[in-house]
Each structure stands twice: as C-alpha cells, then as structure tokens.
C-alpha cells in the first residue's frame, strides 16, 4: 500500500492506496477540475457546495453506468440462452436429417 498526497480544491489529502498512483492522481485532477469549473460557472458558490455538486454529478454518472452495466449483463444472458437454444435446435435438426438420410438409404436398398 502506497501513501500519496492529492491536491483538490486547494486542499491537500494524504491517502493510502493499492491502486495505480497515476490513476488516483488522474481521478483527483478530474475532481479538482470539476470543482473549479462549477465554482467559475456559478459565481458565488462555496467550495463545499461545489464539492457537493461534483459528488452529485459523479454519483449520478455512477448510478447510470451501473444501470447500463446491468442492462448489458441481462442482454448477454439473454443472448447466451438464445445461443444455447439454437445449438439444441441445430442438434435436433442434424439428428432428424441423419435419421431421414438413413431412412432414404433403407428405402432405396429395398427396391
């Protein structure tokens, strides 16, 4: 576990992480930029309010991404079930075809 310092909205945060340092620093930079963007676009707003709005935006994105992921998992599950049914149907058709070919051979041999 590594300890790093992050700078967000003029404050320093010391954290310990097992994640890639560059990744964590990138996340912190993204949050810092979003807070600054909100503060600049909103005129008179406190850092706390900007941080809260940033947190709400990221929570919204997370929830939407979570729902999208669940929808994709559901679709994949459905596709896998369809594929399994198709394989079963193909096997049944192959066996029926084989049976009919054997029946044709038998009928031809009786002539």
C-alpha positions in Angstrom: 0.0 0.0 0.0 1.4 3.4 -1.0 0.8 6.7 0.6 0.3 9.7 -1.7 -0.8 13.3 -1.5 -3.6 14.6 -3.6 -4.5 18.3 -4.2 -8.1 19.0 -4.6 -9.7 22.5 -4.5 -6.7 24.0 -2.7 -6.6 21.3 0.0 -4.1 18.5 0.5 -5.3 15.0 1.2 -3.0 12.2 2.2 -4.3 8.8 1.3 -3.1 5.2 1.2 -3.9 3.1 -1.9 -3.2 -0.1 -3.6 -4.3 1.4 -6.9 -2.1 2.8 -9.6 -0.7 6.1 -8.4 -1.2 7.8 -11.8 -4.8 6.6 -11.9 -5.6 8.0 -8.5 -3.8 11.3 -9.3 -5.9 11.5 -12.5 -9.1 11.0 -10.6 -8.1 13.7 -8.1 -7.2 16.0 -11.0 -10.6 15.4 -12.6 -12.4 16.1 -9.4 -10.4 19.3 -8.9 -11.1 20.5 -12.4 -14.8 19.8 -12.0 -15.0 21.7 -8.7 -13.2 24.6 -10.3 -15.5 24.5 -13.3 -18.6 24.6 -11.1 -17.2 27.5 -9.0 -16.3 29.5 -12.1 -19.6 29.0 -13.8 -21.8 29.5 -10.7 -20.3 32.8 -9.5 -20.8 32.9 -5.7 -20.6 29.3 -4.5 -18.6 27.8 -1.7 -16.0 25.1 -2.2 -18.3 22.8 -0.1 -21.2 23.5 -2.4 -19.1 22.9 -5.5 -17.8 19.7 -4.0 -21.3 18.6 -3.2 -22.5 19.3 -6.7 -19.4 17.5 -8.1 -20.2 14.5 -5.8 -23.8 14.5 -7.0 -22.7 14.6 -10.6 -20.3 11.7 -10.2 -22.9 9.7 -8.2 -25.4 10.2 -11.0 -22.9 9.0 -13.5 -22.1 6.0 -11.4 -25.7 5.0 -11.0 -26.4 5.4 -14.7 -23.3 3.4 -15.6 -24.3 0.7 -13.0 -27.8 0.5 -14.7 -26.2 0.3 -18.1 -23.9 -2.5 -17.0 -26.9 -4.4 -15.5 -28.8 -4.0 -18.8 -25.8 -5.2 -20.7 -25.4 -8.2 -18.4 -29.1 -9.0 -18.9 -28.8 -8.8 -22.7 -25.7 -11.0 -22.7 -27.5 -13.6 -20.5 -30.4 -13.5 -22.9 -28.1 -13.9 -25.9 -26.4 -16.8 -24.3 -29.8 -18.5 -23.6 -30.7 -17.9 -27.3 -27.4 -19.4 -28.4 -27.9 -22.5 -26.3 -31.4 -23.0 -27.7 -30.1 -22.5 -31.2 -27.4 -25.2 -30.6 -30.0 -27.5 -29.2 -32.3 -26.9 -32.2 -29.4 -27.4 -34.6 -28.5 -30.7 -33.0 -32.1 -31.9 -33.2 -32.3 -30.9 -36.9 -28.9 -32.7 -37.5 -30.2 -35.9 -35.9 -33.5 -35.7 -37.8 -31.6 -35.1 -41.0 -29.4 -38.1 -40.3 -32.4 -40.3 -39.5 -34.1 -39.3 -42.7 -31.0 -40.0 -44.7 -30.8 -43.4 -43.2 -34.5 -44.0 -44.0 -33.9 -43.0 -47.6 -31.0 -45.4 -47.8 -33.1 -48.1 -46.4 -35.9 -47.5 -48.8 -33.5 -47.4 -51.8 -31.9 -50.7 -50.8 -35.4 -52.3 -50.7 -36.0 -51.5 -54.4 
